Amino acid sequence: MTCIELMTRLAEYLGDELVVEHRETFKLHIDGCPKCGSYVATVEHTTRIVRALPKCGQLPPAFEAKLRAALADYLGEPG
């Protein structure tokens, strides 16, 4: 497995969606590649933190519209 293959399948790995053989290959790469090992550990840690955050409920409609417009502008998407 290459680093790029690992990155493209990271969501499947973190979601426990890989078959056993692919999961083992993924784990071998993580164990042997310091960059990927650090990256995966960081994503796992960030995911745990985000899941532990309290739910904020729905945003006020005007704020949500401004936020969506700002994100679309930043991402270069048509508004």
Stockholm file with secondary structure:
# STOCKHOLM 1.0

chainA/1-79         MTCIELMTRLAEYLGDELVVEHRETFKLHIDGCPKCGSYVATVEHTTRIVRALPKCGQLPPAFEAKLRAALADYLGEPG
#=GR chainA/1-79 SS CCHHHHHHTHHHHHTTCSCHHHHHHHHHHHHHCHHHHHHHHHHHHHHHHHHHSCCCCCCCHHHHHHHHHHHHHHHTCCC
#=GC SS_cons        CCHHHHHHTHHHHHTTCSCHHHHHHHHHHHHHCHHHHHHHHHHHHHHHHHHHSCCCCCCCHHHHHHHHHHHHHHHTCCC
//
